[in-house]
């Protein structure tokens, strides 16, 4: 009888402690930090006026979602893409603003559904080095480039590991430079960020995109499982708000606005660049 009472009391106490913990997290997590790929215009890039801050479609949308829920979200620069992912995986930063789903990533992240945008990953080649391409197997036997810790969807990632010769480098700029130096035959990278970067580096006349895209993956908000703010109630609130947002025109409007924003920044004098 005493044992049953003790067991029941312990369960009640544990339940109260968990409820108190969630309530405390709710109170202390009114401000969240997020990061992402800093070489990803129009989705994300470093603010020329404040290089420790990321701006773009993903940042605008995340701040909109946060404000709607009474949360302040700071989208910060955390280093190159591979470093940014590690900072979130370890819980030093709460969220990734724009992440493709893979089984490996789901081990350390909780993905907030639905995705807010879809982005195609494509094959970039030199104009003078184009080759016949219509399916993934056409890339076999050629040397390709990609980014460290980047994904182009679960299916393509698995195919590439088994069949393709892909060298991972820290930045898209480095991947494009190696391509133009003929140290690789192609680069797999997202279409819009690639177009923006090629224009910035005056490479757009030397590069071209082969069709079709290797994949088109959803960009998700991803919550670190190591973040103390990752609570079921908050994830549910974020998911409900994201569902509402993507049912309207806001993501597409933000995409168009930030494409223009990026172009305007590139037209400003070089002295204003970070």
C-alpha positions as CSV (number, residue, x, y, z in Angstrom):
1,X,0.0,0.0,0.0
2,X,2.8,2.4,1.0
3,X,4.7,1.3,-2.2
4,X,1.7,2.1,-4.3
5,X,1.3,5.5,-2.6
6,X,5.0,6.3,-3.1
7,X,4.8,5.3,-6.8
8,X,1.8,7.4,-7.4
9,X,3.3,10.4,-5.6
10,X,6.5,10.0,-7.5
11,X,4.6,10.0,-10.8
12,X,2.6,13.0,-9.8
13,X,5.7,14.8,-8.7
14,X,7.4,14.0,-12.0
15,X,4.4,15.2,-13.9
16,X,4.4,18.5,-12.0
17,X,8.1,18.9,-12.6
18,X,7.7,18.3,-16.3
19,X,4.8,20.8,-16.5
20,X,6.9,23.3,-14.5
21,X,9.8,22.8,-16.8
22,X,7.7,23.4,-19.9
23,X,6.1,26.5,-18.3
24,X,9.6,27.9,-17.5
25,X,10.8,27.2,-21.0
26,X,7.7,29.0,-22.4
27,X,8.5,32.1,-20.2
28,X,12.3,32.1,-21.0
29,X,12.1,31.3,-24.7
30,X,10.4,34.5,-25.9
31,X,13.6,35.2,-27.8
32,X,15.0,32.6,-30.2
33,X,18.2,32.5,-32.3
34,X,18.3,31.1,-35.8
35,X,20.9,30.8,-38.6
36,X,21.4,29.2,-42.0
37,X,23.5,29.1,-45.1
38,X,25.1,32.6,-45.4
39,X,25.7,32.1,-49.2
40,X,22.1,31.5,-50.1
41,X,20.6,34.6,-51.7
42,X,17.7,35.3,-52.2
43,X,16.9,33.0,-49.2
44,X,19.7,34.1,-46.9
45,X,22.9,36.2,-47.0
46,X,24.9,38.5,-44.7
47,X,23.5,42.0,-44.2
48,X,26.0,44.5,-45.8
49,X,25.2,47.0,-43.0
50,X,25.6,44.4,-40.2
51,X,27.6,41.3,-41.3
52,X,26.7,39.4,-38.1
53,X,23.1,39.4,-39.2
54,X,21.5,37.3,-42.0
55,X,18.8,38.7,-44.2
56,X,16.6,37.3,-47.0
57,X,13.4,35.4,-47.7
58,X,14.0,32.9,-44.9
59,X,14.9,35.5,-42.3
60,X,11.9,37.7,-43.2
61,X,9.5,34.8,-43.1
62,X,10.8,33.5,-39.8
63,X,10.6,36.9,-38.2
64,X,7.0,37.2,-39.4
65,X,6.1,33.9,-37.9
66,X,7.8,34.8,-34.6
67,X,6.1,38.2,-34.3
68,X,2.7,36.5,-35.0
69,X,3.4,34.3,-32.0
70,X,4.8,37.0,-29.7
71,X,8.4,35.8,-30.2
72,X,11.5,37.7,-31.1
73,X,13.7,35.8,-33.5
74,X,17.3,36.9,-34.3
75,X,18.7,35.5,-37.5
76,X,22.5,35.5,-37.0
77,X,25.6,34.7,-39.0
78,X,27.3,31.6,-37.5
79,X,30.0,31.0,-40.0
80,X,30.1,28.9,-43.2
81,X,27.1,26.5,-43.9
82,X,28.8,23.5,-42.3
83,X,29.6,25.4,-39.1
84,X,26.1,26.9,-39.0
85,X,24.6,23.4,-39.0
86,X,26.9,22.3,-36.2
87,X,26.0,25.3,-34.1
88,X,22.3,24.4,-34.3
89,X,22.9,20.7,-33.9
90,X,24.7,21.3,-30.6
91,X,22.0,23.7,-29.4
92,X,24.2,26.8,-29.3
93,X,21.6,28.3,-31.7
94,X,18.0,27.2,-31.6
95,X,16.8,27.0,-35.2
96,X,17.9,26.5,-38.8
97,X,16.0,28.8,-41.2
98,X,15.8,26.7,-44.3
99,X,16.8,23.0,-44.2
100,X,16.2,20.0,-46.4
101,X,14.8,16.8,-44.7
102,X,17.1,13.7,-44.6
103,X,17.0,10.7,-42.3
104,X,20.3,11.7,-40.8
105,X,19.2,15.3,-40.1
106,X,16.1,14.0,-38.4
107,X,18.3,12.4,-35.7
108,X,19.3,15.9,-34.3
109,X,16.5,18.2,-35.6
110,X,12.7,18.5,-35.3
111,X,11.4,19.7,-38.7
112,X,8.4,22.1,-38.6
113,X,6.0,21.1,-41.3
114,X,4.9,22.2,-43.8
115,X,8.0,23.5,-45.8
116,X,7.7,27.2,-46.6
117,X,9.2,27.1,-50.1
118,X,10.6,24.6,-52.6
119,X,14.0,25.1,-54.2
120,X,15.4,23.1,-57.2
121,X,19.0,21.8,-57.1
122,X,20.6,21.8,-60.5
123,X,23.7,20.8,-62.4
124,X,26.0,23.8,-63.1
125,X,28.7,23.4,-65.9
126,X,31.1,25.6,-67.9
127,X,29.5,26.9,-71.1
128,X,32.5,25.5,-73.0
129,X,32.3,22.2,-71.0
130,X,28.6,21.3,-71.3
131,X,27.7,17.6,-71.8
132,X,24.6,15.6,-72.5
133,X,22.5,15.3,-69.3
134,X,19.0,14.0,-68.8
135,X,19.2,11.8,-65.7
136,X,21.5,11.2,-62.7
137,X,23.4,8.4,-64.3
138,X,24.7,10.9,-66.9
139,X,26.9,12.4,-64.1
140,X,28.7,9.1,-63.5
141,X,32.4,9.0,-64.6
142,X,32.7,12.8,-64.2
143,X,34.2,14.8,-61.4
144,X,31.6,16.9,-59.6
145,X,31.6,19.5,-56.8
146,X,29.2,20.2,-53.9
147,X,29.2,21.9,-50.5
148,X,30.3,20.3,-47.2
149,X,27.2,19.0,-45.3
150,X,24.9,20.1,-48.1
151,X,21.9,18.0,-49.2
152,X,19.9,17.7,-52.3
153,X,17.3,15.4,-50.9
154,X,17.5,11.9,-49.5
155,X,17.2,10.1,-52.8
156,X,19.8,12.0,-54.7
157,X,22.2,12.0,-51.7
158,X,22.1,8.2,-51.5
159,X,22.5,7.9,-55.2
160,X,25.5,10.3,-55.2
161,X,27.2,8.5,-52.3
162,X,27.0,5.2,-54.2
163,X,27.6,6.3,-57.8
164,X,29.1,9.8,-58.2
165,X,32.5,11.4,-57.6
166,X,31.5,14.5,-55.7
167,X,34.1,16.6,-53.9
168,X,32.7,18.7,-51.0
169,X,34.1,22.2,-50.4
170,X,33.2,24.8,-47.8
171,X,31.6,27.4,-50.1
172,X,29.7,27.7,-53.3
173,X,32.2,30.3,-54.5
174,X,35.0,27.8,-54.1
175,X,33.0,25.2,-56.0
176,X,32.3,27.5,-58.9
177,X,36.0,28.7,-59.0
178,X,37.2,25.1,-59.2
179,X,34.7,24.4,-62.0
180,X,36.0,27.4,-64.0
181,X,39.6,26.2,-63.4
182,X,38.5,22.9,-64.9
183,X,39.3,21.1,-61.7
184,X,35.7,19.7,-61.8
185,X,33.2,19.0,-64.6
186,X,30.1,20.1,-62.8
187,X,28.7,21.5,-59.6
188,X,25.4,20.5,-57.9
189,X,23.9,23.5,-56.2
190,X,20.6,25.2,-55.8
191,X,19.4,27.2,-58.8
192,X,18.4,30.7,-57.3
193,X,21.4,31.0,-55.0
194,X,23.7,29.8,-57.8
195,X,22.3,32.4,-60.2
196,X,22.8,35.1,-57.5
197,X,26.3,34.1,-56.8
198,X,27.3,33.7,-60.4
199,X,26.1,37.2,-61.1
200,X,27.9,38.6,-58.1
201,X,31.2,37.0,-59.2
202,X,30.7,38.0,-62.9
203,X,30.6,34.3,-63.8
204,X,27.1,34.2,-65.3
205,X,28.5,34.4,-68.9
206,X,30.8,31.4,-68.2
207,X,28.4,29.1,-66.5
208,X,25.1,27.5,-67.5
209,X,22.5,25.2,-65.9
210,X,21.7,21.8,-67.3
211,X,18.1,20.6,-67.2
212,X,16.3,18.8,-65.6
213,X,16.9,19.6,-61.9
214,X,18.4,16.8,-59.9
215,X,15.8,17.4,-57.2
216,X,13.3,20.0,-55.9
217,X,13.3,19.9,-52.1
218,X,11.2,21.7,-49.4
219,X,12.9,24.3,-47.2
220,X,11.9,23.7,-43.6
221,X,12.3,25.4,-40.3
222,X,14.3,23.0,-38.1
223,X,14.5,23.1,-34.3
224,X,17.6,21.7,-32.6
225,X,16.8,18.8,-30.3
226,X,19.6,20.2,-28.0
227,X,17.9,23.6,-27.6
228,X,16.2,24.1,-24.2
229,X,13.4,25.9,-26.1
230,X,12.5,22.9,-28.2
231,X,9.2,22.1,-26.5
232,X,6.2,20.2,-28.0
233,X,3.8,23.1,-27.4
234,X,6.1,25.7,-29.1
235,X,6.7,23.3,-32.1
236,X,3.0,22.9,-32.5
237,X,2.4,26.7,-32.4
238,X,5.1,27.2,-35.0
239,X,3.7,24.4,-37.3
240,X,0.1,25.9,-37.1
241,X,1.4,29.3,-38.0
242,X,3.6,28.0,-40.8
243,X,0.6,26.1,-42.3
244,X,-1.4,29.4,-42.3
245,X,1.5,31.4,-43.8
246,X,2.2,28.9,-46.7
247,X,-1.5,28.8,-47.6
248,X,-1.2,32.4,-48.8
249,X,1.0,34.4,-51.1
250,X,3.5,35.7,-48.5
251,X,6.4,33.3,-49.2
252,X,6.2,34.1,-53.0
253,X,6.0,37.8,-52.3
254,X,9.1,37.6,-50.0
255,X,10.9,35.6,-52.7
256,X,10.3,38.3,-55.3
257,X,11.1,41.1,-52.9
258,X,14.4,39.6,-51.9
259,X,15.5,38.8,-55.4
260,X,15.1,42.5,-56.1
261,X,16.8,43.4,-52.8
262,X,19.8,41.3,-53.7
263,X,20.1,42.8,-57.2
264,X,19.9,46.3,-55.8
265,X,22.7,45.6,-53.3
266,X,24.9,44.2,-56.0
267,X,24.5,47.4,-58.0
268,X,25.8,49.6,-55.1
269,X,29.4,50.7,-55.0
270,X,31.9,48.1,-53.9
271,X,33.0,50.4,-51.1
272,X,29.7,49.7,-49.3
273,X,30.2,46.0,-49.3
274,X,31.2,44.3,-46.0
